[in-house]
């Protein structure tokens, strides 16, 4: 069974109102024993971040990769090549695997909004959902990822992340000097190498994981190609638990979202968020 604890990851200064609503929607829909925000770079002079920290039972916890890796029973030195290369998206993947492997619970991205109580989904040992296949054919999305502590799938995820730098080196051209390789090639991990690609590959290799993936309608994932549908008057599937929007264009758009937008608009996002605000009063 998945523990009733929830996790997010944040780094950077631009913490938006929608990111605050992501956590508020969880708290208003689902009884939570604890919510941990694992933070590398905390926003400064940010009213939304300050409001987030005042929510109960939210705890902001600085990310210490060496400590997390050691708690997972692994060697920090084995992951330093990966961390030297990893961009924010890859670091967030790594954080979710580490935290869930050691503590269990449910990890959610900050570009999500919880539409209904997640409690019925916790009566399993692993929780992950399908997405529409991306351009590489990946159809499993870890934006909502839950597991019991020490679950084998999370251990495999950590092993795959540790192997990423070595996998990239296998593709180096013979005439490319190692110095140039490190400078120009290795830093550019594909955004999904540690996320959808990894989870999709494991879902095909492990029959038990494929069988336990939630139905596609449970998590309403809208990628960068369909990001506008979240902010239009489109219906939410009756059995959807979470909506997820991601990509540069949606991030640009959500900068303009405030409480007035939520209360006055009839988009899918506003309708789900409105219930959250009304319940809060």
C-alpha positions as CSV (number, residue, x, y, z in Angstrom):
1,X,0.0,0.0,0.0
2,X,1.2,3.5,-0.8
3,X,1.8,5.8,2.2
4,X,-0.3,8.9,2.5
5,X,2.6,11.3,2.0
6,X,3.0,13.5,-1.1
7,X,6.1,15.0,-2.7
8,X,7.0,17.9,-5.0
9,X,10.3,19.2,-6.4
10,X,11.1,22.8,-7.0
11,X,14.1,24.9,-8.1
12,X,14.2,28.4,-9.4
13,X,12.8,31.9,-8.8
14,X,9.6,31.9,-10.9
15,X,7.2,30.2,-8.6
16,X,3.7,31.0,-10.0
17,X,0.2,31.2,-8.6
18,X,-0.6,28.0,-10.4
19,X,2.2,26.2,-8.6
20,X,0.7,27.2,-5.3
21,X,-2.7,26.0,-6.5
22,X,-1.2,22.6,-7.4
23,X,-0.5,21.9,-3.8
24,X,-3.7,23.5,-2.5
25,X,-5.8,21.4,-4.8
26,X,-4.1,18.3,-3.4
27,X,-4.8,19.4,0.2
28,X,-8.4,20.2,-0.6
29,X,-9.2,16.9,-2.3
30,X,-7.1,14.3,-0.5
31,X,-6.3,13.8,3.2
32,X,-2.5,14.0,3.5
33,X,-0.4,13.0,6.4
34,X,2.5,15.1,5.1
35,X,3.4,17.1,2.0
36,X,7.1,17.6,1.3
37,X,8.5,20.1,-1.2
38,X,12.1,19.1,-2.0
39,X,13.8,22.4,-3.0
40,X,17.2,23.1,-4.6
41,X,16.8,26.9,-5.2
42,X,14.1,28.6,-3.1
43,X,12.3,31.6,-4.6
44,X,13.1,34.9,-2.9
45,X,10.5,37.6,-2.2
46,X,7.7,35.5,-3.7
47,X,4.2,35.8,-2.2
48,X,3.0,32.5,-3.7
49,X,6.0,30.6,-2.2
50,X,5.4,32.2,1.1
51,X,1.7,31.2,1.0
52,X,2.7,27.7,0.1
53,X,5.0,27.4,3.2
54,X,2.1,28.4,5.4
55,X,-0.1,25.6,4.3
56,X,-0.5,22.7,6.7
57,X,0.9,20.0,6.5
58,X,3.5,21.3,3.9
59,X,7.2,21.1,4.8
60,X,9.9,22.6,2.6
61,X,13.0,20.4,2.6
62,X,16.4,21.4,1.0
63,X,17.6,18.7,-1.5
64,X,20.8,17.0,-0.4
65,X,21.6,14.5,-3.1
66,X,24.4,12.7,-1.3
67,X,22.2,12.2,1.8
68,X,19.3,11.0,-0.3
69,X,21.5,8.6,-2.3
70,X,23.0,7.2,0.9
71,X,19.6,6.7,2.5
72,X,18.7,4.7,-0.6
73,X,21.6,2.4,0.1
74,X,23.6,3.6,-2.9
75,X,27.0,5.3,-3.4
76,X,26.9,9.1,-4.0
77,X,30.0,8.9,-6.2
78,X,28.2,6.6,-8.6
79,X,25.7,9.4,-9.5
80,X,28.0,12.4,-9.7
81,X,28.6,12.0,-13.4
82,X,24.8,12.1,-13.9
83,X,24.3,15.1,-11.6
84,X,27.1,17.0,-13.5
85,X,25.1,16.6,-16.7
86,X,21.5,16.8,-15.4
87,X,19.2,19.7,-16.2
88,X,16.3,20.6,-14.0
89,X,13.9,18.1,-15.7
90,X,16.4,15.3,-15.1
91,X,17.0,16.3,-11.5
92,X,13.3,16.3,-10.8
93,X,13.1,12.7,-12.2
94,X,16.0,11.7,-9.9
95,X,14.5,13.3,-6.9
96,X,11.2,11.5,-7.3
97,X,12.9,8.1,-7.7
98,X,15.1,8.7,-4.7
99,X,12.4,9.9,-2.4
100,X,9.8,7.3,-3.3
101,X,12.4,4.5,-3.1
102,X,13.3,5.5,0.5
103,X,10.0,6.9,1.9
104,X,7.2,5.8,-0.4
105,X,4.2,8.0,-1.1
106,X,3.1,9.9,-4.2
107,X,5.2,12.4,-6.3
108,X,3.4,15.1,-8.3
109,X,4.8,17.7,-10.7
110,X,4.0,21.3,-9.9
111,X,2.2,21.7,-13.3
112,X,-0.6,19.4,-12.1
113,X,-4.0,20.1,-10.5
114,X,-5.7,17.4,-8.5
115,X,-9.4,17.1,-9.5
116,X,-10.6,14.5,-7.0
117,X,-9.5,12.5,-4.0
118,X,-6.5,10.3,-4.7
119,X,-7.2,8.0,-1.8
120,X,-8.7,5.1,-3.9
121,X,-5.4,4.9,-5.9
122,X,-3.3,4.4,-2.8
123,X,-4.4,0.8,-2.3
124,X,-1.7,-0.4,-4.6
125,X,2.1,-0.9,-4.4
126,X,2.8,1.2,-7.6
127,X,0.9,4.1,-9.2
128,X,1.7,5.6,-12.6
129,X,-0.4,6.6,-15.6
130,X,-0.6,6.4,-19.4
131,X,-0.2,9.4,-21.6
132,X,-0.9,9.8,-25.3
133,X,2.4,8.6,-27.0
134,X,4.9,11.4,-27.6
135,X,7.0,11.8,-30.7
136,X,9.3,9.0,-29.5
137,X,6.4,6.6,-28.7
138,X,6.6,7.0,-24.9
139,X,3.2,6.4,-23.4
140,X,3.9,6.3,-19.6
141,X,4.2,9.6,-17.7
142,X,5.7,10.0,-14.2
143,X,4.1,13.4,-13.5
144,X,2.1,11.4,-11.0
145,X,4.1,8.6,-9.6
146,X,3.4,6.6,-6.4
147,X,5.0,3.6,-4.7
148,X,5.4,1.7,-1.5
149,X,8.9,2.2,0.1
150,X,11.7,0.1,-1.5
151,X,9.6,-0.9,-4.4
152,X,11.6,-2.8,-7.0
153,X,10.5,-0.5,-9.9
154,X,12.0,2.5,-8.1
155,X,15.3,0.6,-7.6
156,X,15.4,-0.2,-11.3
157,X,14.7,3.5,-12.1
158,X,17.7,4.5,-10.0
159,X,19.9,1.9,-11.7
160,X,18.9,3.3,-15.1
161,X,19.6,6.9,-14.1
162,X,23.0,5.9,-12.8
163,X,23.8,4.3,-16.2
164,X,22.8,7.3,-18.3
165,X,26.2,8.9,-18.7
166,X,27.8,5.6,-19.7
167,X,25.0,5.0,-22.2
168,X,25.7,8.3,-23.9
169,X,29.4,7.6,-24.2
170,X,28.7,4.4,-26.1
171,X,27.4,6.6,-29.0
172,X,30.4,8.8,-29.3
173,X,31.9,9.0,-32.9
174,X,35.4,7.6,-33.1
175,X,36.8,10.9,-34.5
176,X,35.4,13.0,-31.7
177,X,37.9,13.8,-28.9
178,X,36.7,13.1,-25.3
179,X,37.1,16.8,-24.4
180,X,34.7,17.9,-27.1
181,X,32.4,15.1,-26.3
182,X,32.0,16.2,-22.7
183,X,31.6,19.8,-23.7
184,X,29.2,19.6,-26.6
185,X,27.4,16.2,-26.4
186,X,27.1,14.8,-22.9
187,X,25.4,17.9,-21.4
188,X,22.4,17.5,-23.8
189,X,20.5,14.7,-22.3
190,X,17.2,14.3,-24.0
191,X,14.5,15.6,-21.7
192,X,12.7,12.3,-21.4
193,X,15.7,10.0,-21.0
194,X,15.2,9.8,-17.3
195,X,11.4,10.2,-17.4
196,X,8.9,8.9,-20.0
197,X,11.4,6.9,-22.0
198,X,12.7,5.2,-18.9
199,X,9.3,4.4,-17.5
200,X,7.9,3.3,-20.8
201,X,10.9,0.9,-21.3
202,X,10.4,-0.6,-17.8
203,X,6.6,-0.9,-18.4
204,X,7.4,-3.2,-21.4
205,X,10.1,-5.2,-19.6
206,X,8.1,-5.8,-16.4
207,X,4.7,-7.4,-17.0
208,X,3.6,-6.5,-13.5
209,X,4.2,-2.8,-14.1
210,X,2.3,-2.7,-17.4
211,X,-0.7,-4.5,-15.8
212,X,-0.8,-2.0,-12.9
213,X,-0.7,1.3,-14.9
214,X,-3.8,3.4,-14.4
215,X,-6.3,3.8,-17.2
216,X,-5.5,6.7,-19.5
217,X,-8.4,8.8,-18.4
218,X,-7.3,8.8,-14.7
219,X,-4.6,11.4,-15.5
220,X,-5.5,14.0,-18.0
221,X,-2.0,14.6,-19.5
222,X,-1.8,17.4,-22.1
223,X,1.7,17.8,-23.6
224,X,3.2,20.7,-25.4
225,X,1.3,19.8,-28.6
226,X,-2.1,20.1,-26.9
227,X,-1.4,22.4,-24.0
228,X,-4.1,24.9,-25.0
229,X,-6.9,22.3,-24.3
230,X,-6.4,22.7,-20.6
231,X,-7.1,26.5,-20.9
232,X,-10.1,26.1,-23.1
233,X,-13.7,25.2,-22.3
234,X,-13.2,21.4,-22.7
235,X,-14.8,18.8,-20.5
236,X,-12.8,16.8,-17.9
237,X,-13.3,13.0,-18.2
238,X,-15.6,11.8,-15.4
239,X,-13.0,9.6,-13.9
240,X,-10.0,12.0,-14.1
241,X,-8.0,12.4,-10.9
242,X,-5.4,14.8,-12.1
243,X,-4.9,17.2,-14.9
244,X,-1.3,17.8,-16.1
245,X,-0.1,20.5,-18.6
246,X,3.5,21.0,-19.5
247,X,5.8,22.6,-22.0
248,X,7.2,26.0,-22.6
249,X,4.0,27.5,-24.1
250,X,1.9,26.5,-21.1
251,X,4.5,27.9,-18.7
252,X,4.4,31.2,-20.5
253,X,0.6,31.3,-20.4
254,X,0.3,30.5,-16.7
255,X,2.3,33.5,-15.8
256,X,-0.9,35.5,-16.3
257,X,-3.1,33.3,-14.2
258,X,-4.3,34.7,-10.9
259,X,-7.3,34.3,-8.6
260,X,-9.4,36.6,-10.8
261,X,-8.7,34.3,-13.8
262,X,-9.8,31.3,-11.8
263,X,-13.0,32.9,-10.6
264,X,-14.1,34.5,-13.9
265,X,-13.0,32.0,-16.6
266,X,-14.7,28.8,-17.7
267,X,-11.7,26.9,-19.0
268,X,-11.0,23.4,-17.9
269,X,-8.2,24.6,-15.6
270,X,-10.3,27.3,-14.1
271,X,-13.2,25.0,-13.4
272,X,-11.1,22.5,-11.5
273,X,-9.2,25.3,-9.6
274,X,-12.5,27.1,-8.8
275,X,-13.7,24.1,-6.8
276,X,-10.5,24.2,-4.9
277,X,-10.9,27.9,-4.0
278,X,-14.6,27.5,-3.1
279,X,-13.8,24.6,-0.8
280,X,-11.2,26.9,0.8
281,X,-13.6,29.7,1.2
